[in-house]
Amino acid sequence: MLFLSGHVAPERAGAFALLHERAGIELALFGGRHQHGSEPAPPPPEVPHRFVSQREVGALVASGDYRAVVAGTGGRVALPSAWRAARRAGIPFVFWAALWRTPRTAAHLLAIPLMRSIYRNAGAVVTYGEHVSAYVRAHGATRVIVAPQAVDNAFWGAQTAQKRGRGPFSALLVARAEREKGLSVALEAWAAADLKGTLTVVGDHASLPKDVIGTGTLDPVQLRNFYASCDVLLVPSIVTRRFIEPWGLVVNEAMNQGAAIIASDAVGAAAGGLVRDGRNGLIVPAGDATALAGALVSLNNDRERCAAFGAAGREDIRPYTFSAWANAFVEALKVSVSASPPTGSVRQ
């Protein structure tokens, strides 16, 4: 199975390795802009891979070397080329969907007819969560399978020497400097809440208020320690013309360490059902610093409730595994093969 992607994110390397073990994949990586998550990593050594240009994708799909192709939304040329080549060759096509709202850029608006055709006619559509599933179904998709967003739970849930709840209330924000991550909203809310606690911001940020701790970029072990010691993780993402948070894997990471979550309703992990208001965290309107401040004050004033949210999150994250992610793609492959018309000979 050919799996097209711009890059391999380090947090997904284990998932690709497991999918290869179960289904046999080859990664075709076409590079391009990197917008989400950690910096790209080398492909897992056990997974066959090649580096291609976007213009080479169509010929690769049509080569006859693959029994199916998976492609996501990345690449302005890669996706339409793969889709058209698969249709011409009669090869099952699995679309890995990420959008749950349509960005208001010219490129996205012009692509709507193509995307609707893919949603309606792909052998299967794989989504991050129910929020994406609802979006693609509204655009005509019928064979929809959820591959839950996952991290390495064994790593992120490992016991640390850090302990929470022994000092002042501690909030954590892990985000890039881009506007859509909502740092300005978080800083305004923290100032308004006026708590006798600490707000720590992880990431490369040029300037922060004097009462906010900035750590710069941390390695995974250091970041895990911060998750283990904070009371609450803030994920205050906002919607921009170009961006809406597909998920927010920091939520998965922090839940593995028992941190409560305060997320905006523009965060995919909230819209998709992992963050549940009043169960494992609180959900506030995106861009509403007053509501975010109120949520902070609420959890600061009720540390037992905050701890209960964290404990519930640790339970709720258990099904979000690489195994579940890989199993969903295996199922999608089976569904797409059964949904596709017979083709000519394909080399195995």
N, C-alpha and C positions, 0 to 999 in steps of 0.2 A: 504494500500500500504506500503510495507516494503522499507524504505529508509536507505541504508547502507552508513556509513561515519566513518572516523576515529575519528573525533571530531566535536563538535559544536563550530564554531567561534562566538564570541560575536556579531560581526557585521551581522551574518546571523540568529540569534535567532528569530528575528521578521519575517523573511521570512519563516522559518520553521513553526512558529505558524500560519501564514496566510495560508500556504499550507495545514496544518492539518485541519484548519477550512473549507477549500474548497474541500478537497479530502479524508481526513482521512488517516493519515500516522502513522507509528510507526518507530521511529529511532532505528537502531541497531548500536551501536558505538563500534568499535574494537580497538581504541587507535592507538598506533604506533608513528612513528616520526611525529612531527609537524613542518612544514616547512614554511608556509605562514601566514602572517597577525598576528593578536593578539593571545595571549595565549588562549588555549581552555577554554570554559565556561561551566557551568552546562546546561543541556538541558532545553528548555522552560518548565515550570511546567505543562502547559496545553497539552503538546505533549507526548503521550505514548512513552516510551523508555526503552531500556535494554542495558546492557553492555555485549559484547560477545568477545570471542577470534576469530581470523580469521579462525581457523579450525572449528569453530561451524557454520560458515556462510552457508555452503552448506546444512546442515540438517535443518537449520532455513528456508531457501528459499523453500525447498522441503516439509515443514511441512503441507502444505495445508491451512495455516491460512491467506494467503495473495492473493489478486487478481492480484497483479503485484509487481515487484521489481525494485528499482532504485539503481544503483551503479555507483560510479565514479572511477577514476584511482587509488585512494589510496589503499595501501595494496597489497603486492605481492601475497598473498594467497587468500585474500577476493574476489577480482574481478574474477579471474578464477573459484573459487569455486562457487560463485553466478551465474556466466554465465552458467556453466555446469549444475548446479542443476536446474536452470530455464528452460534450454533446455530439460532436461530429464522429468521434470514435466509438460512441456507445459505451463509455466506461462509467461505472457508478461514481457519482459525485457526492461527497459529504461536505456540507458547508458548516464551518465552525463559527457561529454567530456571536457577536459581542454587543451590538447596539440594543439599547432598550428605549431610547428616544432618538429621533433623527437630528443630528447636528445641523445647524442652520448655515452651513457654508455652501458656496456655489457648487463645489465638487460633490458634496453629499446630496444636494438637491437634484443635480443632473443625473446622479447614479440611481435615483429611486426606481425608474422602470427596470433597470438591470437587476437591482436587488429584489424587486417583487417577483421577477421571473425566476431567480434562484430560489427564493423562499418557496415558491409554488411547485417547482419542478425538480429540485434536488432530491436525490435518493433518500437523504435524511438530513435534518438540520440539528446540530448539536449546540446546546446553549450552556451558559454559565449557571443559570438558575431560572426560577419561575418568572422573574421579571422579564428576562430576555425571551423566554418561551411565550409569554403573553404577547410580546411585541411581534415576534415572527408569525405567530398564529393570526394576529390581526392583519398581517400582510400576506396571508394565504398559505403559510406552511401547514402541513398536515402530519408529516412524519417527524416529530420533534422528540429529542432525547436530551435529558439533562446530564451533563458531566460536571459534577460539583467542583467549584474552585477549591484547590487543595494546596497545602504546603506539607513539608515533611513533619508530620505530627510528632514522630519519635524525637526529632531534634528539638523542635520548638517547645515540646512539653516536658523535656528532660528536667530533672530536679536541679535547682541552683542553690547557692548559698544565700541568695538575696531573699529577704522577707518583707512583706508589706504590712501596713497597719500598726507599726511601732512608733510612728512619728507623725508629723504634720501630713495633711492630705496631699497626695501627689498625683498630678495629672501629666500625661505624656502625649506628645504629638510627633508623629514620624511622617515627614513629607518633604517633597521637593519644594523649591522656592516659587514654583509657578502659581499664578493667581487662583487657578481652579482648585487648588488644595485647601484653600480657605484659611490660610495662616492669619490674615488680617482680621477675619471674623473671630478666630480663636483668641487673638491678643486683645481685641476689644472686649470680648466676653470675660476673659480672665481679669482684666482691669475692673470691669463692672462688678464682678462677683466679690472682689476685695477679700479674698480668703487668706488665712494664715497658713499657707501651704506653698507648694512649689509646682511650677509649670516648667517642664523640660521639653525642648524642641530638638529633635534629631534631624540632621540634614544640613546642607551648606547654605546658610542664610547670612546675607551681608551684615545685617544689623538687627538686634533684638532689644526690647526694653531692658533696663537694668535689673528688674526683678524677675526676668525670665532667663532660665539656664539654657545655653546653646552648647551642644556637644560636637557639632560637625558630623561627618559621616562615621558610622560605627560598623565594626565587623559583626557578623551574625551572633557570635557568642556574647559580645558586649551588649548588643541590642536585646538579646534574650534576657540578660540580667536586668535591663531596665523594665522590660515587660513584667518580670517577676516581682519587682519592687514597687511599681506604680499601682495606685488604686484604680485609675481609670485611663483608658486610651481615648483620645479625642480624634474623630475623623470628620472634620467640618467641611468637606468638599462642597463646592458650588458648581452650578451649571454655567458654562460659557458658550459662546457661539460655536466653538470648535470642539468642546469637550464635555463629556459627562462620565463620571467615575463608573467604569464597568463593574468593578467589584470592590477592591481594596483589600489585598491579601494581608495587610498589617492586622486586620481584624482577626483572621485565622491565627496568625502568629500570637497575638496578645491573648486570645481566648485560651490557647494551649497553656498559658501561664496563669490563668485565672483572673485576668484583669476584666473589670467591667468596661462597657463600651458606651460612649456617647457619640452617635453618628447623626449626620444630617440625612434628610430624606432624598438627597441627591447621590447617596452612596449605594452602589449596587448591592453590597452585602446586606444593607437594610431593606432595599426594595425587593431583593431576592429571597428574604426570609431568614437569613442567618442571625442578624441582629434583630431581636424581638423586643419591642418596647414593653418595659415592665417585667420582662422575663430574664434577660441577660444584659440589659442596658436600657438606654433611653434614646429615642429618635426625636430630633428637633427639625424645624423647617430650615432648609438651606439658606444661608446668608443672614439668619436671624440671631444676632449676637445677644439680644436680650433673652431669648429662649435658651440659648446655650449657657448663658450665665446662670439662669434659673436652674438648669439641670445640674450644673456644677455645685451650686449652693445646696441643692437637694441631697446630692450624694455626700457632700462634705458633712452635712448635718445628720446624716443617717449612715454611718459607716457600716453598720450591720447589713443594711439593705444593699449597700455597694458590694460588700463581700459576698452576699447571696447571689447577686448578679454575676460576679466572677465565677463562682462555683457552678452556676447553671451554664455559663458559657463553656466551661471546661467539659461539661457533659455534651453540650450541643455540637461541639466541633468534632466529636469523634467520628461521625459518618463521612466527614469531608476529607477523604483520603485519596492518595494517588491510585489505589486499587479501584475505588469507585469511579474515578475519572477514566482510567484505562478501560474498565468494563463497559462504560457508556460508549466509548468509541468502537469497541468490538461489536456491541449491539448495533450501533449505527451502520457499521460495515455490512452486517448481515441484512439489515433492513434495506440498505441501498442496493445490495445485490438482488434481492428479491423484487425490488421495485423497478429495476432497470430491464430494458428489453434485451434479448439475447444479442451477443456481439460475435465478431469474428474471433479467430484464435488469438489468445493472449499468452505471451511467454510467461511462465511461472518462475 
